[in-house]
Amino acid sequence: MDRQRSQAFMLKLVGDVGTAMAAALAYVGDEAGLFRAMAGAGPLSAAVLAERAGVHPRYVEEWLAAMVGSGYVEHDAAADRYTLPDEHAQCLADPSSEYYLGGLLRAIPNVTAIAPKLAQAFRAGEGVSFAEFGADLPVGLERMNRTVYEKRLATSWLPTMPEVVARLQAGGCAIDVGCGTGVAAITIARAFPTARVVGLDLDARSVAIAEGYAREAGLADRVAFVVAPAEAMPRAPSADGRWDLITTFDVIHDLPDPDRALRAIRGALAEGGTYLMVEPKVADTLAGNVANPFARMLYGISCLHCVPQSLAQGGPGLGACWGPARAAARARDAGFGHFQALPIRSPALAFYEARVGG
Ligand SMILES: C[S@@+](CC[C@H](N)C(=O)[O-])C[C@H]1O[C@@H](n2cnc3c(N)ncnc32)[C@H](O)[C@@H]1O
């Protein structure tokens, strides 16, 4: 036994539990409005912060201590004042920022509360269904991605595929498979005023929320949502019933039969139509991922959520970190003659363009 190694590991383990506590308390700070009350406010006493946020002062003192200990908040000990640096505030307090990560915090209770059930599922070899992760998981997932989809999808991601833009500008048809609460579908409809857009998802709660958003946006006449499995591709509202653009954002690895879904997508594309597959940006191997903090987080989300909910549908549980080589191989096997990574810079997402012809 290497005593030094054992002590170092003990400290790491304590640090990891501290990180888990910090994440839970960052969720509390986000929900309770503490980060928002600190953003741009400069140094504050605990009492002033409690007043600004309308939160019980004793909770604020203890929360601040935990946040200082975890490096989220700075503390000037001489003046006894607390500051949320601007660089941290953009990740924690500003949902309109592309750097906002509050959505990740929002999903923490949903994915971690499942742990006792997951331990049973590990032993029984069962899955845990999407619905079991809590009624508000769809909104948690939405908050992870909404700002980036709204800021990037139509203005910088789709323009890397000029043919897609041309077809949508000419009133083409697009479908987002595994659409969740419909943010991507609605964003496409907003950007292309004559395009007809559909969102499809198996989760009825997500689809109901999506329909509400489409009505609020005044787009319900051009954006429709359907509750259906990914393999049951509906006909497009076009003469040949086929789609000019099919998208999946963070979906294929969750599916019960990814290969069947990919074949269904390929079969539903119009002549010259495009499939845009967006998946987590990771390397193909565990060894290639260990030093990447995104991959570390993704393996966690994958084990807690993606794999169990795929197994619950009778799926293989590909996991969020299935990597670009397997994505390319599965797309080829599904009959896509063209499959290439798009030149889109993102720390977390990988973009693939697929077409039937080579
Ligand atoms: C990780 S979420 C991504 C949601 C959305 N695309 C986004 O980027 O925010 C995966 C979505 O796939 C949906 N899904 C899972 N299995 C499905 C299936 N068999 N058919 C259709 N949708 C499915 C889930 O309900 C969920 O909305």
The ligand as a Gaussian input file, in Angstrom:
#p B3LYP/6-31G(d) Opt

LIG

0 1
 C      -31.209000      15.103000     -24.414000
 S      -32.836000      15.463000     -24.930000
 C      -32.543000      16.658000     -26.225000
 C      -33.754000      17.528000     -26.455000
 C      -33.562000      18.626000     -27.521000
 N      -33.262000      18.063000     -28.827000
 C      -32.473000      19.587000     -27.096000
 O      -31.426000      19.619000     -27.749000
 O      -32.658000      20.291000     -26.109000
 C      -33.270000      14.015000     -25.820000
 C      -34.691000      14.038000     -26.342000
 O      -34.914000      12.841000     -27.074000
 C      -36.230000      12.414000     -26.805000
 N      -36.341000      10.981000     -27.081000
 C      -35.828000       9.957000     -26.361000
 N      -36.169000       8.795000     -26.925000
 C      -36.908000       9.084000     -28.022000
 C      -37.531000       8.293000     -29.031000
 N      -37.456000       6.977000     -29.003000
 N      -38.179000       8.924000     -30.035000
 C      -38.261000      10.281000     -30.062000
 N      -37.694000      11.074000     -29.135000
 C      -37.017000      10.480000     -28.128000
 C      -36.431000      12.757000     -25.338000
 O      -37.810000      12.787000     -24.981000
 C      -35.743000      14.104000     -25.249000
 O      -36.621000      15.158000     -25.505000

